[in-house]
Amino acid sequence: MTEDFETCELTCSSPSGDPEETLKTVKNGNMECPQPIFTALGGGMKSPQGVDAPRPSSSGSPGGVGGKTSPAAATSDSESGIFSAESEVCVDHECELDWFCGTEQKLICSQCTIVGSCQGHTVTPLATRVTAVRNKLVDVCEKMQLQALRIERFIEQTLAAKEQKLQASASRAREQVLAQVSAAREALEEEEQRLLEEVQREEERVEQCLLTQRAHWSQALANLSQTRSRLVHTLTNTPDTQLVTSVQEIAERVEEAEGVGEPCDTDQLSLNPSCTESKLLRGLWATAVLLGPNAYGSSHLKFDERTVSPLLTLSDDSCTLTFLHKKSRQSPLYDPARFNSWPNALGSLSMSSGTHSWVVDVGQSGAFKVGVCYASLERKGSGNEARLGHNSQSWVLCHYDGDYSFCHAGKKVPLHVVRRPERVGLLLDWPSQTLLFYEPDSCAVLYSVTQTFSAPLLPAFAVTDRSITILH
């Protein structure tokens, strides 16, 4: 029996060799395969017409000779219920296995559905089941073929187009970067040349003033020395009687000496620091400091609780100041560091070297001040000595009633702000003695001042409307 059993391959030949044509042939049932696919998959299937299949022995014993059953023929898969490839008949009814039980997923004979164990089960003719399995395999193969075509199309079309687009985009990006850097470099080189020429002119002007002053005072010194020598000679060598009669001459010489005047230093003898002022250069410098690889920040800056005015309240994290209405104010314990009249507070960071920057959220407040001051700033009383921006010890940016200004020593410089900033940033560069106020969102410089700071500085704040917050 074993020698007579044949198997077929899962793929069938097609005259054209086209997989699509092969799938259509299989689906239409035009197969020339010597045995159905189920013979190879399940074993023990009834052979299709035209193929000789083994029959039971004439002795009446299924699957054997002389009443003996072959071990291979009698062996079945107890889990799947499908007989092995050696068995072509039902062991219970000695009928051909030409039906398929969908309930138990096994091959059965027609008697199994009537008097056997598969009564009431869902059964299907074997040919129908084979056709369904074939069609399902054909559908799977068709889907795999379509997926393969889509992948091939994706590789050949989409990825190729993406690669070309990538190269074009990268080329445009490089050109944009080079163009922007070139424009910035050109503007910076022109500004550098202009500033160097301005410094050169200012140096020549001061040098000329120094030469003029030197010549003038050298001549005055010579005249004064000559007049003094004459007066000394008159004093020591003139007889008394002649000295008395020389009073008029002596008075003229004294008047000539007094006309020389006292020498004094003036701004004309010093280089004007404004010759280096440049909005472009200052803006580029600030942007490089704030956004460059070595950006600075004061991540631990908070409000110093000891300095907070009783007109204000401090949040639990010491980062938010809120203005209090009169009915909610309380009298804190006395502290020499606390402001007792103005709504001020100082930061916890003392700065006397390096570069520092911090940002304050002012979007909730319509009246505030942010800046720096000396630690020696007066804390008590309602005078200008303790009022930020109204003394020589504090430098602040003020906002009140929609107007922005820079205040120092009681002088106010109005600022033109196009858009009200939600946040205000401060940059203190101690080496260059520069204090700069900027808008963090755009890095636009609101105001900058160069000052010779003579003592350590502290961040300074004031608020009279809602709240401000130090951001980290």
C-alpha positions in Angstrom: 0.0 0.0 0.0 2.8 2.3 0.9 4.4 1.9 -2.5 1.1 2.8 -4.3 0.6 6.1 -2.3 1.4 9.3 -4.1 1.8 12.9 -3.0 1.5 16.2 -4.8 3.4 19.5 -4.5 1.6 22.6 -3.2 2.6 24.5 -6.3 1.3 23.6 -9.7 2.9 24.3 -13.0 1.6 27.0 -15.3 2.4 27.2 -19.0 3.1 30.9 -18.7 5.1 30.7 -15.5 3.1 33.6 -14.1 2.1 33.3 -10.4 -1.1 35.3 -11.0 -2.2 32.8 -13.8 -1.3 29.9 -11.5 -3.5 31.3 -8.7 -6.4 31.8 -11.1 -6.0 28.2 -12.4 -6.1 26.8 -8.8 -9.1 28.9 -7.8 -11.0 27.7 -10.9 -10.2 24.1 -10.1 -8.3 23.5 -13.3 -5.6 21.5 -11.6 -3.5 18.7 -13.2 -2.0 17.7 -9.9 -2.0 13.8 -9.4 -3.5 14.2 -5.9 -5.3 16.9 -3.9 -3.5 19.1 -1.5 -5.2 17.5 1.4 -3.4 14.2 0.8 -0.1 15.9 1.7 -1.6 18.0 4.5 -3.8 15.6 6.4 -3.2 12.1 5.1 -5.7 9.3 4.7 -7.8 11.4 2.2 -9.9 9.9 -0.5 -8.1 10.1 -3.8 -9.7 12.0 -6.5 -11.3 10.3 -9.5 -8.9 8.9 -11.9 -6.4 7.8 -9.3 -6.3 4.2 -8.0 -6.8 4.1 -4.2 -6.2 1.0 -2.0 -9.3 -0.9 -1.1 -10.1 -2.9 2.1 -9.0 -6.5 2.1 -11.5 -9.1 0.9 -11.1 -10.9 4.2 -13.3 -8.3 5.8 -10.6 -6.9 8.0 -10.1 -3.2 7.2 -6.6 -2.2 6.2 -5.0 -5.7 6.4 -4.4 -9.0 4.7 -5.8 -12.3 6.1 -7.8 -10.5 8.7 -4.8 -8.7 10.2 -4.7 -5.0 10.4 -1.5 -3.2 9.5 -0.1 -1.1 12.3 0.2 1.9 10.0 -3.4 1.5 8.8 -4.8 1.2 12.3 -2.9 4.1 13.7 -4.7 7.4 14.0 -4.0 10.7 15.6 -6.0 10.7 18.8 -5.8 14.5 19.2 -6.8 15.6 15.7 -9.1 12.7 14.8 -7.5 12.5 11.3 -6.4 9.0 10.2 -2.9 8.5 9.0 -2.0 8.4 5.4 -2.1 4.6 5.3 -5.9 4.5 6.2 -8.4 5.2 3.4 -11.5 3.7 5.1 -13.3 4.3 8.4 -12.2 1.8 11.0 -15.7 1.7 12.4 -17.9 1.3 9.3 -15.4 0.2 6.7 -16.6 3.0 4.4 -14.5 5.5 2.4 -13.6 8.7 4.3 -15.3 11.1 1.9 -16.7 13.5 4.5 -15.1 16.1 6.8 -16.4 16.8 10.3 -16.1 20.5 11.0 -17.0 20.0 14.7 -14.2 17.6 15.4 -11.9 18.6 12.5 -11.4 15.1 11.2 -12.2 12.9 8.1 -15.2 10.6 8.5 -17.4 8.4 6.4 -21.1 8.8 5.5 -22.1 6.3 8.2 -20.4 8.3 10.9 -22.9 11.1 10.4 -25.9 8.7 10.7 -25.0 6.1 13.3 -21.5 7.1 14.3 -19.9 9.6 16.7 -20.5 12.6 14.5 -24.3 12.6 14.5 -25.5 16.2 14.6 -22.1 17.6 13.8 -21.4 20.1 11.1 -20.1 17.9 8.2 -19.0 18.7 4.7 -18.3 16.6 1.6 -14.6 16.1 1.3 -14.5 17.6 -2.2 -16.2 20.7 -0.9 -13.8 21.0 2.0 -10.8 20.6 -0.3 -12.2 23.3 -2.6 -12.7 25.6 0.3 -9.1 25.0 1.6 -7.7 25.5 -1.9 -9.6 28.7 -2.4 -8.4 30.0 1.0 -4.8 29.2 0.1 -5.3 30.9 -3.2 -6.7 34.0 -1.5 -3.7 34.0 0.9 -1.3 33.7 -1.9 -3.0 36.5 -3.8 -2.8 38.7 -0.8 0.9 37.9 -0.3 1.4 38.6 -4.0 -0.4 42.0 -3.8 1.6 42.8 -0.7 4.8 42.0 -2.4 3.8 44.2 -5.3 3.0 47.1 -2.9 6.4 46.6 -1.2 8.2 46.6 -4.5 6.3 49.7 -5.6 7.1 51.4 -2.3 10.8 50.7 -2.7 10.9 51.7 -6.4 8.7 54.7 -6.3 8.0 56.1 -2.8 11.5 55.6 -1.3 13.2 56.7 -4.5 11.1 59.9 -4.6 11.8 60.4 -0.9 15.5 60.1 -1.5 15.3 62.7 -4.3 13.2 65.0 -2.1 15.6 64.5 0.8 18.6 65.5 -1.3 16.7 68.6 -2.6 15.6 69.6 0.9 19.1 69.1 2.3 20.5 71.2 -0.5 18.0 74.0 0.2 18.7 73.8 4.0 22.4 74.1 3.4 21.9 77.1 1.1 19.6 78.7 3.7 22.1 78.2 6.5 25.0 79.5 4.4 22.9 82.5 3.2 21.8 83.4 6.8 25.3 83.0 8.2 26.7 84.9 5.3 24.3 87.8 5.8 25.0 87.8 9.6 28.8 87.7 8.9 28.5 90.5 6.4 26.5 92.6 8.7 28.8 91.9 11.6 31.9 92.6 9.5 30.4 95.9 8.4 29.4 96.8 12.0 32.9 95.8 13.2 34.5 98.1 10.6 32.2 101.0 11.5 32.8 100.6 15.2 36.6 100.3 14.8 36.6 103.5 12.6 34.4 105.2 15.2 36.9 104.2 18.0 39.7 105.4 15.8 38.1 108.8 15.2 37.3 109.1 18.9 40.9 108.2 19.8 42.3 110.7 17.4 40.0 113.4 18.7 41.0 112.7 22.3 44.6 112.6 21.3 44.3 116.0 19.6 42.6 117.4 22.7 45.4 116.0 24.9 48.1 117.5 22.6 46.3 120.9 22.7 45.9 120.8 26.4 49.5 119.7 26.8 50.7 122.6 24.7 48.4 125.1 26.4 49.3 124.0 29.9 53.0 123.7 29.1 53.0 127.3 27.8 51.0 128.4 30.9 53.5 126.6 33.1 56.4 128.3 31.3 54.7 131.7 31.7 53.9 131.0 35.3 57.4 129.9 36.0 58.8 133.0 34.3 56.5 135.4 36.1 57.3 133.7 39.4 61.0 134.0 38.7 60.7 137.7 38.0 58.6 138.2 41.2 61.2 136.3 43.2 64.0 138.4 41.7 62.1 141.5 42.4 61.5 140.4 45.9 65.1 139.5 46.6 67.0 142.1 44.6 65.0 145.2 44.6 65.7 147.8 47.3 62.8 148.7 49.6 62.4 152.2 48.2 62.2 150.9 44.7 60.0 147.9 45.7 57.5 150.3 47.1 57.4 152.2 43.9 57.1 149.0 41.8 53.7 148.0 43.2 51.9 148.6 39.9 54.3 146.4 38.0 54.1 143.7 40.6 50.3 143.8 40.5 50.3 143.4 36.7 52.5 140.3 37.0 50.4 138.8 39.7 47.3 139.4 37.6 49.0 137.8 34.7 49.8 134.7 36.8 46.3 134.5 38.2 45.0 134.6 34.6 46.5 131.2 33.9 43.7 129.5 35.9 43.5 126.1 37.4 43.8 123.0 35.2 40.9 120.5 35.3 39.9 117.2 33.8 37.0 117.1 31.4 35.0 114.5 29.4 36.7 115.8 26.3 39.9 114.2 27.5 38.4 110.7 27.7 37.2 108.3 25.1 33.4 108.5 24.7 32.1 105.0 25.6 29.2 105.6 23.2 31.5 105.0 20.3 31.2 101.3 20.9 27.4 101.3 21.2 25.8 99.1 18.7 22.3 97.6 18.8 23.3 94.9 16.3 26.4 93.9 18.2 24.7 94.0 21.6 21.8 91.9 20.3 24.1 89.3 18.7 26.2 89.2 21.8 23.2 88.7 24.1 21.8 86.1 21.8 25.1 84.2 21.8 25.3 84.3 25.6 21.6 83.3 26.1 21.3 80.7 23.4 24.8 79.5 22.7 26.4 76.3 23.8 27.6 77.9 27.1 24.3 79.5 28.0 24.1 80.9 31.5 21.2 80.6 34.0 20.5 81.1 37.7 18.5 77.9 38.3 18.5 78.3 42.0 17.4 81.9 42.2 14.5 82.5 44.6 13.0 85.4 46.6 14.8 86.1 49.9 12.0 85.7 52.4 13.7 88.0 54.9 13.5 90.9 52.5 9.8 90.5 51.4 7.7 93.6 52.3 4.6 93.2 54.4 2.7 94.5 51.4 3.5 91.2 49.6 3.1 87.5 50.2 5.5 84.8 49.2 4.5 81.4 47.8 5.6 78.2 49.5 8.3 77.6 46.8 9.6 81.1 47.3 9.3 81.8 43.6 6.1 83.9 43.4 5.4 87.4 44.9 1.8 88.5 45.2 0.6 92.0 46.1 -1.8 92.0 49.1 -4.8 94.2 49.5 -5.0 96.1 52.7 -7.5 93.9 54.5 -5.3 90.8 54.1 -2.0 92.3 55.2 -0.2 91.1 58.3 2.7 92.5 60.3 5.6 90.2 60.1 8.3 90.0 62.6 10.9 92.7 62.5 13.9 92.0 60.4 16.6 94.5 59.4 16.7 93.1 55.9 13.0 93.5 55.3 11.5 96.4 53.3 8.8 97.9 55.5 7.2 100.6 53.3 7.8 99.9 49.6 6.4 96.6 48.0 10.0 95.3 47.3 11.8 92.0 47.6 15.3 90.9 46.8 16.7 87.7 45.3 18.8 85.1 47.1 21.7 85.3 44.7 24.7 87.7 45.2 26.6 88.5 42.0 30.1 89.9 41.9 31.7 87.9 39.1 30.8 85.8 36.0 27.6 86.0 33.9 24.1 85.4 35.2 20.7 85.4 33.7 17.2 84.8 35.0 13.6 85.1 33.7 10.5 86.6 35.5 6.9 85.8 34.5 5.2 89.2 34.6 2.1 88.3 32.5 -0.2 88.6 35.5 0.9 92.0 36.7 0.2 95.4 35.4 2.7 97.2 37.7 6.1 95.8 38.5 9.8 96.4 38.7 12.7 94.0 37.9 16.4 94.7 38.1 19.4 94.7 40.4 20.6 96.7 43.4 23.5 96.9 45.8 23.0 94.9 49.0 23.5 98.1 50.9 20.2 99.5 49.6 18.1 101.1 52.3 15.3 98.8 53.5 13.4 101.0 55.9 11.2 104.1 55.4 9.2 105.5 52.5 11.9 107.7 51.1 13.6 107.4 47.7 16.6 105.7 49.4 14.5 102.5 49.6 12.5 103.0 46.4 13.8 100.9 43.5 15.0 103.0 40.6 14.9 106.3 42.5 18.4 106.1 44.0 22.0 105.5 42.8 22.0 102.0 44.2 19.4 100.3 42.0 18.8 99.7 38.2 15.3 98.5 37.3 12.9 98.1 34.4 9.5 99.5 35.3 6.0 98.8 34.0 3.1 100.9 35.1 -0.2 101.7 33.4 1.0 100.3 30.1 4.3 102.2 29.9 7.7 100.7 30.1 10.8 102.6 31.3 14.3 102.1 32.7 14.9 103.8 36.0 18.1 104.7 37.9 19.0 107.5 40.3 15.5 109.0 39.8 16.0 109.3 36.1 13.5 107.6 33.8 14.3 106.5 30.2 11.0 105.6 28.3 11.1 102.3 26.4 9.3 101.6 23.2 7.9 98.1 23.5 6.0 96.8 20.4 4.3 93.9 22.2 3.7 93.5 25.9 6.1 90.8 27.1 4.7 88.0 29.1 8.2 87.3 30.5 11.2 89.6 31.1 14.7 88.3 31.1 17.7 89.9 32.8 21.4 89.3 31.8 24.2 90.5 34.1 27.7 90.2 32.7 30.1 91.2 35.4 33.3 91.2 33.3 31.9 93.8 30.9 29.8 95.5 33.6 26.7 95.2 31.5 23.1 94.8 32.6 20.7 93.8 29.9 16.9 93.4 29.8 15.4 91.3 27.1 12.3 89.4 26.0 13.0 85.6 26.2 10.6 84.5 23.5 12.3 86.6 20.8 15.6 87.4 22.5 14.8 91.1 21.6 16.8 93.5 23.7 14.5 95.8 25.6 17.3 97.9 27.2 20.9 97.6 28.2 23.2 99.7 30.4 26.9 99.6 31.0 27.8 100.7 34.5 30.8 100.4 36.7 29.5 98.4 39.6 31.4 98.9 42.8 29.9 96.3 45.0 28.0 92.9 44.7 24.6 93.1 43.2 21.3 91.4 44.2 18.3 90.8 42.0 15.6 93.3 42.9 11.8 93.2 42.4 8.7 95.1 43.2 5.0 94.5 42.4 1.8 96.4 43.1 -0.6 94.5 40.9 -1.3 90.7 41.2 1.9 88.6 41.0 5.2 87.9 39.4 7.1 84.6 39.3 10.8 83.7 38.9 11.0 80.9 36.3 13.5 78.1 36.2 
